[in-house]
Amino acid sequence: MKSFFSKLFNLIGLNVRQWIGVFLIIVGIIALCYGFSGTAQMSDARDKIDRSTSLIPENPAKSIVKGNLHSRVDQYELPVLLLYIGGSIAVIGGIVMIFCCRRKGDKSN
């Protein structure tokens, strides 16, 4: 007796591995969107720091404050980079799973 999900997958025409591929693509796209959002937020934060510190006259304190604020923004570069890498890997893996895990005898496409 087949399970409910097996019947559902067969009805739609995808096997379980192809569904996992679809899921990976969706997760990858979401991760990439969060990465793009994080990059935009970091850029906005850097612009705000530069605008705010431009009002302060040039002195050593300005460079220290500006450097500290920029370093706080820069601490988010690695998580955003990991979102880009993970999202890209998930999308590529999902595409590979969809096209390489076809049913036996299904040679269309």
C-alpha positions in Angstrom: 0.0 0.0 0.0 1.4 3.3 -1.0 1.5 6.2 1.3 -0.5 9.4 0.8 2.6 11.4 -0.2 3.6 8.8 -2.8 0.2 8.9 -4.3 0.3 12.7 -4.3 3.8 12.8 -5.9 2.7 10.4 -8.6 -0.5 12.4 -9.3 1.5 15.5 -9.9 4.2 13.6 -11.9 7.3 14.2 -9.8 9.1 11.7 -7.7 10.3 12.3 -4.2 13.8 13.4 -5.2 12.4 15.9 -7.7 10.2 17.3 -4.9 13.3 17.7 -2.8 14.9 19.5 -5.7 11.9 21.9 -5.9 12.2 22.5 -2.1 15.9 23.2 -2.4 15.3 25.7 -5.2 12.7 27.5 -3.0 15.0 27.6 0.0 17.9 28.7 -2.1 15.9 31.6 -3.6 14.8 32.7 -0.1 18.4 32.6 1.1 19.5 34.7 -1.9 16.8 37.2 -1.2 17.9 37.5 2.4 21.5 38.0 1.1 20.5 40.8 -1.2 18.5 42.4 1.6 21.5 42.2 3.9 23.8 43.7 1.4 21.4 46.6 0.8 21.0 47.2 4.6 24.8 47.1 5.1 25.2 49.6 2.2 22.6 51.9 3.7 24.2 51.7 7.1 27.6 52.6 5.7 26.0 55.6 3.9 24.3 56.8 7.1 27.6 56.5 8.9 29.4 58.5 6.3 26.7 61.2 6.2 26.6 61.4 10.0 30.4 61.6 10.5 30.8 64.1 7.6 29.4 66.8 10.0 32.3 66.2 12.5 35.4 68.2 11.7 38.5 66.2 10.7 40.4 64.9 13.8 41.6 61.6 15.2 38.3 61.1 17.1 36.3 61.1 13.9 38.4 58.3 12.4 38.1 56.2 15.5 34.3 56.6 15.7 33.9 56.1 12.0 36.1 53.0 12.1 34.3 51.5 15.0 30.9 52.0 13.4 32.1 50.6 10.1 33.6 47.6 11.9 30.2 46.9 13.5 28.6 46.9 10.0 31.4 44.8 8.6 30.7 42.0 11.1 27.7 41.0 9.0 29.6 40.5 5.8 30.4 36.8 6.5 26.7 35.8 7.3 25.6 37.6 4.1 28.3 35.9 2.1 27.2 32.5 3.5 23.6 33.3 2.5 24.9 33.9 -1.1 26.9 30.7 -1.1 24.3 28.5 0.5 21.5 29.9 -1.6 23.5 29.4 -4.8 24.4 25.8 -3.8 20.8 25.0 -2.9 19.4 26.4 -6.2 22.0 24.5 -8.3 21.5 21.3 -6.3 17.8 21.6 -6.7 18.1 22.0 -10.4 20.4 19.0 -10.6 18.0 16.9 -8.6 15.0 17.9 -10.7 16.7 17.0 -14.0 18.9 14.1 -13.0 16.4 12.2 -10.8 13.8 11.4 -13.4 11.7 8.2 -13.3 13.0 5.2 -15.2 11.7 5.3 -18.8 11.0 9.1 -18.6 13.5 10.4 -21.2 11.5 13.4 -22.2 13.5 16.7 -21.9 
